[in-house]
Amino acid sequence: MRTILLAVLVLSTPAFAADPLPGKKCFHLDAAGEKAIGYCQAVRIGDTLHISGSVGAGEMKVAMAHAYDEIRQTLQAHGLSFRNVVKENLYTTRLDEVIRNQDLRRKYYVDNDFPAATWVQVQRLYDPSLVVEVEVTAVFPPGK
């Protein structure tokens, strides 16, 4: 019995894994760079847009502005704004500096329409010169 179950699982897994996810759409800001690393700047599935981590280097205020500006660019390319963002994950090598510059976010999340958020300090990011990476999930309004 165990052998038959294992054989069924082994035989069915490749077919399942090979099927693309219907409706999954990849969006690139920098197709060559993103493909070289192996990711999409954003992926839409249904009414949800998952935006990959947008990054910044150098002084924290400048780095955060760069990351949020890139997110805004991706949102706008999809006809969305920060009002559509429902979840934000921020990773930084300098959490105290993010906290000192948190007012910068207010210019993006207008009228304090903030998403659920998680901020985490990490040892390093993909490129050691980076100090912040922000990823968000946004939701499309009905019919869009």
LOMIMAR-948466 format. One record per residue: residue number from 1; x, y, z of N, C-alpha, C, O in turn. Coordinates in pm, 1 decimal, decimal comma. Atoms other than C-alpha are relative to their C-alpha. Example, Ala and Ser with C-alpha at 12.3 -4.5 7.8 and 13.67 -1.06 7.14 Angstrom:
BEGIN
[1; [89,0; -119,0; 0,0]; [1230,0; -450,0; 780,0]; [90,0; 120,0; 0,0]; [193,6; 118,1; 66,5]]
[2; [-82,0; -119,0; -6,0]; [1367,0; -106,0; 714,0]; [-77,0; 109,0; 73,0]; [-26,1; 219,8; 89,9]]
***
This chain:
BEGIN
[1; [81,7; -118,9; 0,0]; [0,0; 0,0; 0,0]; [86,6; 126,1; 0,0]; [61,8; 219,5; -76,3]]
[2; [-89,5; -113,9; -10,0]; [279,0; 241,5; 97,3]; [71,5; 24,4; -132,8]; [87,5; 139,2; -174,1]]
[3; [-68,6; -10,5; 128,6]; [462,2; 169,4; -231,4]; [-91,2; 59,0; -106,7]; [-47,9; 142,7; -185,9]]
[4; [94,9; -52,3; 99,0]; [151,1; 238,1; -439,6]; [-24,1; 148,1; 22,6]; [-26,5; 225,5; -73,1]]
[5; [22,0; -140,9; -32,5]; [86,8; 568,3; -258,6]; [120,8; 84,0; -39,7]; [104,9; 191,8; -97,0]]
[6; [-121,7; -70,2; 37,1]; [448,8; 674,8; -305,9]; [10,8; 12,0; -151,4]; [47,6; 118,3; -201,5]]
[7; [-5,1; -2,6; 146,3]; [434,3; 585,3; -676,2]; [-99,5; 100,7; -55,3]; [-67,8; 172,6; -150,0]]
[8; [101,2; -96,8; 45,7]; [115,0; 789,5; -720,7]; [48,8; 142,5; 24,5]; [34,8; 228,5; -62,5]]
[9; [-51,0; -134,3; -31,0]; [271,5; 1091,5; -548,5]; [114,5; 39,2; -92,9]; [117,7; 151,2; -144,0]]
[10; [-114,3; -27,9; 86,2]; [592,9; 1068,0; -749,4]; [-44,2; 25,5; -142,7]; [4,5; 118,8; -206,5]]
[11; [46,2; -15,4; 137,9]; [412,2; 1028,9; -1080,6]; [-86,7; 123,8; -19,3]; [-86,6; 182,0; -127,7]]
[12; [89,6; -114,7; 16,0]; [163,1; 1308,3; -1014,8]; [70,0; 132,5; 25,6]; [24,1; 234,4; -26,0]]
[13; [-65,0; -125,9; -35,7]; [404,6; 1571,1; -878,1]; [55,5; 76,0; -119,8]; [28,0; 195,6; -129,4]]
[14; [-52,0; -78,1; 111,6]; [588,5; 1665,5; -1202,4]; [-109,7; 64,3; -84,8]; [-94,2; 178,8; -127,3]]
[15; [108,2; -56,7; 80,6]; [262,1; 1717,1; -1392,9]; [-60,3; 119,9; 71,4]; [-89,5; 221,4; 8,1]]
[16; [55,8; -110,3; -77,3]; [127,0; 1936,8; -1113,7]; [96,6; 118,1; 2,4]; [55,6; 232,3; -18,3]]
[17; [-99,7; -106,4; -9,2]; [449,8; 2134,7; -1077,4]; [21,8; 69,6; -134,1]; [56,7; 187,6; -136,7]]
[18; [-25,5; -58,1; 131,4]; [477,2; 2192,2; -1453,4]; [-113,6; 89,9; -48,2]; [-92,8; 172,7; -136,9]]
[19; [112,9; -81,7; 42,3]; [130,6; 2348,8; -1486,7]; [20,3; 144,1; 43,9]; [45,0; 169,4; 161,9]]
[20; [-11,0; -139,9; -40,2]; [151,8; 2729,1; -1496,4]; [-123,7; 41,6; 79,3]; [-231,1; -16,6; 64,3]]
[21; [111,2; -51,9; -78,3]; [-66,8; 2921,1; -1256,8]; [-84,9; 87,8; -91,1]; [-37,3; 191,2; -137,9]]
[22; [84,9; -77,1; 92,1]; [-360,6; 3047,3; -1466,0]; [-15,3; 145,4; 45,5]; [-43,1; 172,4; 162,3]]
[23; [18,2; -141,8; -30,3]; [-375,8; 3426,0; -1482,8]; [118,6; 68,0; 64,0]; [111,9; 188,2; 90,0]]
[24; [-117,8; -60,0; -62,1]; [-31,1; 3483,3; -1329,8]; [71,9; 85,5; -103,9]; [108,0; 36,4; -210,9]]
[25; [-63,9; -92,1; 93,8]; [125,5; 3789,7; -1495,8]; [120,2; 66,4; 64,8]; [110,0; 124,7; 172,8]]
[26; [-124,6; -59,4; -46,7]; [483,5; 3906,0; -1451,0]; [17,0; 139,4; -59,9]; [-10,3; 160,2; -178,2]]
[27; [-27,2; -137,2; 43,4]; [572,5; 4277,7; -1473,0]; [145,1; 32,4; 33,3]; [192,0; 3,4; 143,4]]
[28; [-139,4; -40,3; -22,0]; [928,1; 4410,7; -1513,2]; [15,9; 150,7; -12,7]; [-40,5; 211,4; -103,7]]
[29; [-46,5; -138,0; 17,4]; [1066,2; 4760,0; -1453,7]; [129,9; -1,7; -78,8]; [153,0; 84,1; -164,0]]
[30; [-129,4; 17,3; 65,8]; [1410,3; 4642,4; -1569,4]; [12,2; -147,0; -38,6]; [73,1; -226,5; 33,1]]
[31; [9,6; 140,6; 39,7]; [1353,8; 4319,5; -1763,0]; [135,8; -70,2; -0,5]; [148,0; -180,6; 52,7]]
[32; [-130,8; 66,2; 10,1]; [1721,3; 4244,6; -1832,2]; [58,7; -27,8; 138,1]; [102,4; -139,6; 165,5]]
[33; [-56,3; 16,9; -134,1]; [1837,4; 4299,6; -1474,3]; [-78,6; -98,7; 84,1]; [-20,7; -182,4; 153,4]]
[34; [84,2; 88,8; -79,9]; [1541,6; 4121,9; -1316,4]; [10,6; -144,4; -48,1]; [15,7; -236,9; 32,9]]
[35; [-12,0; 136,0; 53,2]; [1567,4; 3822,4; -1549,7]; [137,1; -59,3; 33,4]; [148,4; -179,5; 57,8]]
[36; [-134,1; 48,9; -33,1]; [1942,4; 3797,6; -1482,1]; [5,3; -53,0; 143,4]; [71,8; -152,9; 170,9]]
[37; [3,1; 44,4; -139,5]; [1874,1; 3767,8; -1108,3]; [-102,7; -110,6; 18,6]; [-80,8; -204,5; 95,0]]
[38; [103,6; 102,2; -6,5]; [1554,3; 3566,6; -1154,1]; [-122,3; 40,7; 79,4]; [-163,1; -31,1; 170,7]]
[39; [123,7; -41,1; -66,7]; [1248,7; 3762,9; -1040,9]; [-77,6; 97,1; -87,0]; [-26,1; 147,4; -186,8]]
[40; [85,1; -101,3; 62,5]; [962,3; 3987,2; -1152,3]; [-11,7; 116,3; 97,8]; [-20,0; 94,1; 218,6]]
[41; [22,5; -114,4; -88,2]; [927,4; 4339,4; -1015,4]; [-135,6; -13,2; 68,3]; [-151,0; 22,4; 185,1]]
[42; [132,4; 22,3; -58,0]; [561,4; 4252,4; -962,9]; [-64,8; -119,1; -68,1]; [-36,4; -150,1; -183,8]]
[43; [78,4; 109,3; 54,1]; [330,8; 3958,4; -1011,1]; [-145,9; 25,6; 35,8]; [-181,1; 45,5; 152,1]]
[44; [143,8; -11,6; -24,1]; [-43,4; 3994,5; -1055,9]; [-61,7; -138,1; -12,1]; [-34,6; -212,7; -106,2]]
[45; [79,8; 121,0; 5,0]; [-267,8; 3703,6; -976,0]; [-137,9; 39,2; 52,6]; [-152,8; 77,7; 168,6]]
[46; [133,9; -42,1; -38,1]; [-638,9; 3774,6; -971,5]; [-4,1; 149,0; 29,1]; [40,8; 229,9; -52,0]]
[47; [10,4; -141,5; -35,4]; [-707,2; 4101,2; -791,3]; [113,0; 45,4; 92,2]; [102,9; 150,0; 156,3]]
[48; [-111,0; -30,4; -90,0]; [-375,8; 4098,5; -602,5]; [129,1; 23,4; -78,2]; [162,1; -51,3; -170,3]]
[49; [-129,7; -31,7; 58,9]; [-44,5; 4259,2; -700,8]; [105,8; -12,9; 108,6]; [100,6; 56,6; 210,1]]
[50; [-110,8; 20,4; -92,4]; [267,7; 4136,8; -521,8]; [121,2; 71,8; -59,4]; [168,2; 35,5; -167,2]]
[51; [-114,9; -76,7; 49,5]; [553,8; 4386,0; -561,5]; [124,1; -44,2; 75,4]; [128,4; -42,3; 198,4]]
[52; [-126,7; 44,3; -58,7]; [905,8; 4257,5; -504,1]; [65,7; 113,3; 76,8]; [30,9; 230,3; 60,9]]
[53; [-70,8; -99,4; -78,8]; [1137,2; 4433,0; -265,9]; [67,5; 104,2; -86,8]; [148,7; 72,1; -173,6]]
[54; [-67,0; -113,4; 64,4]; [1237,1; 4776,3; -392,3]; [103,3; 50,2; 98,5]; [76,3; 58,0; 218,4]]
[55; [-115,4; -20,3; -88,0]; [1572,8; 4880,8; -254,4]; [56,2; 141,0; -6,1]; [25,5; 219,2; -96,1]]
[56; [-71,7; -126,2; -2,4]; [1784,9; 5177,8; -158,4]; [131,8; -15,3; 73,5]; [144,8; -98,1; 163,6]]
[57; [-133,2; 2,3; -61,6]; [2147,4; 5240,9; -62,6]; [34,6; 139,8; 50,2]; [-30,0; 238,4; 14,6]]
[58; [-48,6; -129,9; -47,0]; [2333,4; 5516,6; 117,7]; [-73,1; 49,7; 122,5]; [-114,9; -28,7; 207,7]]
[59; [68,7; -62,2; -112,9]; [2176,0; 5762,3; 361,3]; [-144,0; -52,2; 5,0]; [-209,7; -63,4; -98,6]]
[60; [129,4; 67,3; -12,8]; [1854,1; 5611,3; 498,5]; [-114,6; 79,5; -61,1]; [-199,5; 21,0; -128,4]]
[61; [111,0; -79,3; 53,5]; [1623,2; 5899,6; 404,7]; [-2,9; -9,0; -152,9]; [-109,8; -23,9; -212,0]]
[62; [-11,2; 10,4; 146,1]; [1745,3; 5889,0; 43,4]; [-32,2; -142,4; -45,0]; [-102,0; -162,4; -144,4]]
[63; [22,0; 140,9; 34,7]; [1741,6; 5508,2; 36,2]; [-148,5; -35,0; 8,5]; [-202,1; -102,0; -79,9]]
[64; [142,3; 28,3; -15,0]; [1384,9; 5490,0; 165,6]; [-80,9; 68,3; -109,8]; [-172,8; 8,3; -165,6]]
[65; [71,3; -72,1; 106,0]; [1266,1; 5755,0; -81,2]; [14,9; -73,7; -132,9]; [-81,6; -85,3; -208,4]]
[66; [-22,2; 73,8; 124,0]; [1422,2; 5558,2; -366,8]; [-86,9; -125,5; -4,7]; [-150,4; -153,3; -106,4]]
[67; [79,0; 123,3; -3,8]; [1253,4; 5233,8; -258,2]; [-148,5; 30,8; -16,9]; [-216,2; -35,0; -96,0]]
[68; [143,0; -32,4; 9,8]; [910,7; 5395,3; -212,4]; [-35,2; 62,5; -135,2]; [-145,4; 41,3; -185,8]]
[69; [24,5; -55,9; 133,9]; [942,6; 5590,0; -540,1]; [-11,5; -111,9; -104,1]; [-94,9; -104,6; -194,3]]
[70; [6,3; 113,3; 93,4]; [1007,8; 5262,7; -724,9]; [-131,0; -77,3; 18,0]; [-191,2; -122,3; -79,5]]
[71; [128,9; 65,2; -24,6]; [705,4; 5105,6; -559,0]; [-111,7; 82,4; -61,9]; [-201,4; 27,4; -125,6]]
[72; [102,7; -86,6; 58,9]; [495,8; 5407,5; -661,5]; [-2,8; -16,1; -152,0]; [-110,2; -21,1; -211,9]]
[73; [-9,0; 17,9; 145,4]; [618,4; 5365,4; -1020,5]; [-66,9; -131,5; -42,5]; [-139,4; -135,2; -142,0]]
[74; [60,8; 129,5; 30,7]; [514,7; 4999,1; -1019,9]; [-150,6; 4,0; 21,6]; [-226,3; -48,4; -60,1]]
[75; [143,7; -14,5; -25,6]; [176,6; 5078,8; -864,2]; [-66,0; 78,5; -112,7]; [-169,3; 36,8; -165,3]]
[76; [57,0; -84,2; 105,4]; [112,7; 5355,0; -1119,7]; [-7,3; -73,3; -133,4]; [-102,1; -53,4; -209,3]]
[77; [1,0; 77,4; 124,2]; [201,8; 5120,7; -1406,8]; [-120,6; -94,7; -5,7]; [-159,7; -140,3; -113,2]]
[78; [116,6; 88,0; -9,1]; [-93,2; 4909,3; -1286,9]; [-127,8; 77,9; 31,5]; [-231,3; 18,0; 60,6]]
[79; [116,7; -82,1; -28,0]; [-330,9; 5202,3; -1233,1]; [-36,8; 4,5; 147,6]; [-152,6; 27,8; 182,1]]
[80; [22,8; 4,2; -144,0]; [-293,4; 5180,5; -854,9]; [79,7; 109,6; 70,0]; [160,9; 178,1; 7,8]]
[81; [-76,0; -93,1; -82,9]; [-161,6; 5398,8; -572,8]; [26,4; -66,8; 135,0]; [-11,1; -182,0; 156,4]]
[82; [-26,9; 54,8; -133,2]; [-44,3; 5349,7; -215,2]; [-129,7; -25,9; 77,0]; [-128,4; -100,9; 174,6]]
[83; [129,7; 28,2; -64,5]; [-413,9; 5355,0; -114,4]; [-42,3; -145,7; -22,4]; [-123,3; -199,0; 53,4]]
[84; [33,3; 139,7; 29,8]; [-435,2; 5005,5; -269,9]; [88,6; -99,1; 74,8]; [63,9; -219,7; 71,3]]
[85; [-94,4; 86,9; -70,6]; [-148,9; 4870,0; -56,5]; [-63,1; -47,3; 131,1]; [-109,5; 32,9; 212,1]]
[86; [58,4; 57,4; -121,1]; [-270,9; 4632,8; 214,5]; [104,4; -61,6; 93,6]; [75,5; -86,3; 210,7]]
[87; [-105,5; 60,7; -82,2]; [60,6; 4485,6; 339,2]; [134,8; 51,2; -44,7]; [163,4; 59,4; -164,1]]
[88; [-136,1; -47,2; 26,9]; [414,3; 4618,4; 365,0]; [96,7; -77,4; 89,1]; [74,8; -91,9; 209,3]]
[89; [-110,7; 60,4; -74,4]; [728,9; 4431,3; 467,1]; [124,1; 81,4; -30,5]; [159,5; 99,9; -147,0]]
[90; [-120,8; -79,9; 16,6]; [1039,8; 4641,2; 523,4]; [114,6; -72,3; 69,6]; [104,3; -111,5; 185,9]]
[91; [-120,4; 63,5; -52,9]; [1383,6; 4488,7; 572,2]; [111,9; 103,7; -5,9]; [128,2; 171,9; -107,0]]
[92; [-106,2; -99,6; -4,2]; [1678,0; 4703,8; 677,6]; [117,9; -50,4; 81,4]; [104,3; -135,7; 169,1]]
[93; [-119,4; 28,7; -79,0]; [2029,8; 4679,5; 806,5]; [15,2; 102,3; 112,6]; [105,5; 91,0; 195,5]]
[94; [-8,6; -108,5; -99,4]; [1964,4; 4991,1; 1021,2]; [-140,6; 40,3; 46,7]; [-190,9; 145,5; 7,3]]
[95; [137,9; -23,7; -41,4]; [1624,5; 4974,5; 1190,6]; [-17,9; 132,4; 73,8]; [-118,6; 200,3; 53,6]]
[96; [12,7; -127,5; -72,4]; [1687,8; 5272,0; 1420,7]; [-8,6; 118,2; -96,3]; [-81,3; 213,8; -69,7]]
[97; [6,2; -107,6; 98,9]; [1745,9; 5492,6; 1114,8]; [-133,4; 0,7; -73,6]; [-184,7; 107,6; -106,9]]
[98; [133,5; 7,6; 61,2]; [1422,7; 5369,5; 954,2]; [-101,1; 65,1; 93,8]; [-184,5; 144,7; 50,6]]
[99; [93,2; -56,3; -98,7]; [1236,2; 5456,8; 1274,0]; [13,2; 152,1; 4,2]; [-87,7; 222,1; 11,5]]
[100; [-21,0; -145,7; -0,1]; [1392,8; 5806,5; 1273,9]; [-56,1; 65,8; -125,9]; [-90,4; 184,0; -123,4]]
[101; [47,5; -55,3; 127,5]; [1279,4; 5853,3; 911,4]; [-140,1; -49,2; -38,1]; [-179,9; -39,1; -154,1]]
[102; [131,0; 57,0; 32,2]; [934,6; 5694,6; 937,5]; [-99,3; 104,2; -51,3]; [-195,0; 68,1; -119,8]]
[103; [90,5; -103,6; 52,2]; [764,8; 6029,3; 864,9]; [4,5; 7,9; -152,4]; [-91,5; 52,9; -215,0]]
[104; [-11,8; 1,8; 146,0]; [890,4; 5992,6; 507,3]; [-113,4; -82,6; -62,5]; [-162,7; -48,9; -170,1]]
[105; [107,0; 86,5; 52,3]; [629,7; 5717,4; 458,9]; [-131,6; 75,2; -14,0]; [-212,0; 42,0; -101,1]]
[106; [127,5; -73,0; 0,6]; [347,0; 5965,4; 527,6]; [-26,9; 67,6; -134,2]; [-142,7; 86,0; -171,6]]
[107; [23,1; -63,2; 130,3]; [401,0; 6133,2; 190,8]; [-44,3; -101,8; -105,2]; [-96,7; -64,0; -210,0]]
[108; [44,2; 105,7; 91,4]; [333,2; 5798,7; 21,5]; [-137,1; -54,2; 41,5]; [-225,2; -74,0; -42,1]]
[109; [127,8; 48,9; -52,9]; [52,0; 5672,2; 245,6]; [-81,9; 121,6; 43,8]; [-83,3; 158,0; 161,4]]
[110; [73,1; -124,7; -20,4]; [-169,9; 5979,2; 214,7]; [-111,1; -18,0; 103,6]; [-175,1; -123,0; 110,7]]
[111; [104,8; -1,9; -102,7]; [-407,3; 6067,8; 501,1]; [13,8; -114,5; 99,3]; [-85,4; -164,8; 152,0]]
[112; [-27,8; 108,6; -94,4]; [-241,9; 5804,2; 719,7]; [-76,4; -128,1; -32,9]; [-116,7; -201,7; 57,2]]
[113; [66,1; 122,2; 46,4]; [-404,0; 5527,6; 512,1]; [106,5; -109,3; -9,7]; [144,6; -151,8; -118,7]]
[114; [-111,2; 94,9; -5,7]; [-139,2; 5279,0; 625,1]; [-46,4; -144,5; -18,4]; [-159,3; -179,1; 16,3]]
[115; [29,5; 143,5; 10,2]; [-127,3; 4907,3; 541,7]; [43,9; -71,4; 128,0]; [105,4; -11,4; 216,2]]
[116; [-63,3; 83,7; -101,7]; [-52,4; 4624,9; 779,5]; [149,5; 0,5; -34,0]; [186,0; -4,8; -151,4]]
[117; [-142,3; -15,5; 29,2]; [324,7; 4647,2; 816,8]; [87,1; -77,6; 97,6]; [52,9; -95,9; 214,4]]
[118; [-101,6; 67,2; -79,8]; [626,3; 4457,7; 942,6]; [134,1; 60,8; -36,7]; [168,7; 69,3; -154,5]]
[119; [-134,5; -53,8; 23,2]; [969,9; 4614,3; 982,2]; [99,0; -88,7; 74,3]; [82,9; -115,7; 193,4]]
[120; [-95,2; 95,6; -56,7]; [1267,1; 4384,8; 1041,0]; [142,4; 43,6; -30,6]; [173,5; 83,3; -142,9]]
[121; [-142,9; -23,9; 23,6]; [1638,4; 4444,5; 1087,4]; [64,6; -132,2; -37,7]; [41,7; -235,0; 26,0]]
[122; [-70,3; 117,8; 48,8]; [1855,4; 4199,3; 895,1]; [149,3; 28,8; -1,2]; [191,3; 144,3; 5,6]]
[123; [-145,2; -17,2; 1,1]; [2228,4; 4140,7; 884,3]; [47,1; 65,1; -129,5]; [133,7; 152,5; -128,1]]
[124; [-33,7; -59,7; 128,9]; [2250,2; 4221,1; 511,6]; [-110,1; -29,3; -99,6]; [-194,7; -115,9; -77,5]]
[125; [93,5; 19,7; 108,6]; [2049,0; 4246,2; 192,4]; [75,3; -58,8; -118,7]; [195,8; -82,5; -109,7]]
[126; [-59,0; 66,9; 116,8]; [2113,5; 4096,5; -154,6]; [134,3; 61,8; -39,3]; [232,9; -9,6; -57,4]]
[127; [-123,1; -73,5; 29,8]; [2374,3; 4361,5; -236,4]; [43,9; 65,5; 131,1]; [-35,1; 137,5; 192,0]]
[128; [-44,7; -52,4; -129,0]; [2585,0; 4456,8; 68,4]; [-8,4; 153,0; 12,6]; [-8,7; 204,3; 124,5]]
[129; [9,5; -146,4; -8,9]; [2560,3; 4829,3; -20,6]; [-142,0; 46,8; 32,4]; [-162,0; 163,0; 67,6]]
[130; [139,3; -36,5; -25,6]; [2181,4; 4824,3; 26,0]; [-26,4; 11,0; 149,2]; [28,0; -65,7; 228,7]]
[131; [34,3; -18,4; -140,8]; [2035,5; 4951,1; 354,1]; [-148,3; -23,6; 27,5]; [-188,1; -39,6; 142,9]]
[132; [143,1; 20,4; -19,3]; [1661,4; 4905,0; 295,1]; [-60,4; -70,8; -120,4]; [-18,4; -49,8; -234,3]]
[133; [76,5; 67,0; 104,5]; [1424,9; 4682,7; 97,5]; [-145,3; -4,4; 46,4]; [-174,7; -48,6; 157,4]]
[134; [141,7; -6,1; -34,3]; [1047,7; 4730,4; 92,1]; [-79,7; -77,9; -103,7]; [-65,8; -54,6; -223,8]]
[135; [89,5; 73,6; 89,5]; [795,3; 4486,6; -54,9]; [-142,6; 24,8; 46,2]; [-169,3; 37,9; 165,6]]
[136; [140,0; -25,4; -34,3]; [422,2; 4543,1; -70,2]; [-93,6; -92,4; -77,8]; [-58,3; -148,7; -181,4]]
[137; [109,6; 68,8; 68,6]; [99,6; 4369,2; -162,5]; [-112,3; 100,6; -13,7]; [-151,5; 165,6; 83,2]]
[138; [109,9; -92,2; 28,1]; [-174,5; 4574,2; -327,0]; [-116,6; -78,1; -57,3]; [-99,7; -186,0; -114,1]]
[139; [121,5; 64,3; 47,7]; [-532,2; 4488,9; -415,9]; [-68,9; 92,6; -101,7]; [-85,0; 212,3; -78,3]]
[140; [72,1; -75,5; 102,2]; [-712,9; 4598,2; -732,3]; [-145,2; 18,7; 43,1]; [-204,4; -70,2; 104,4]]
[141; [142,9; -17,8; -28,1]; [-1058,1; 4751,4; -693,8]; [-82,0; -93,4; -88,3]; [-33,1; -136,7; -192,6]]
[142; [83,4; 89,0; 80,0]; [-1345,4; 4537,1; -823,5]; [-12,3; 49,5; -144,4]; [-31,0; 168,6; -169,2]]
[143; [15,5; -31,4; 141,4]; [-1362,4; 4525,6; -1202,4]; [121,2; 58,3; -68,5]; [113,5; 95,6; -185,6]]
[144; [-120,3; -58,0; 60,6]; [-1009,0; 4651,0; -1261,8]; [99,8; -105,8; -37,6]; [206,7; -74,1; -89,8]]
***
